[in-house]
């Protein structure tokens, strides 16, 4: 049980690295050395991400301490592992969805070289005057995202998994990514490495579907390009 916090913080570190990389690719159209004016925006978004994660970690720490306290003094066992993993999965999915929806809303302005702050203000103003159109577009984006996830699961089930199974039977190579029971620091590090590898592999396989859904959502953007004047940072 005492390896659970270490495992959680390790998974959180992998997730933070992934989110920072996503923020980097959203802000910089190329190497950051060529866009020094965007560095402040990048740092601000990374700081905001860490502030949100800090609050999340505090909540989970309080829950962990409370569960250990109740279990030790009152023999009340709270569902620690399941609760932490469920909360973490739900939180990370919602955070990724939030950043994606926000980036899609700001994209027309960002392509016109508006700053992050200015783009947010203009989009907020547009939404306040076109609430119904904003609700419809946000809902359609969410539907496209969930449809993309469902399509990815279908591809995994009916294409990738059978291919891997065939390779295992023909060549005797087991390509499955499996975790091992935690018995020490070594097993924790091994599981974290396997989780990171699975995370990167799933993102690589998901990338073509992401690009298709991105183009579809971009084509439905209610803020037409004629409504967005050119701007500078």
Secondary structure as UniProt FT lines:
FT   TURN            2..3
FT   HELIX           4..27
FT   HELIX           32..34
FT   HELIX           36..38
FT   HELIX           39..73
FT   HELIX           80..111
FT   TURN            112..113
FT   HELIX           116..129
FT   HELIX           131..155
FT   HELIX           156..160
FT   HELIX           161..171
FT   HELIX           185..219
FT   HELIX           225..227
//
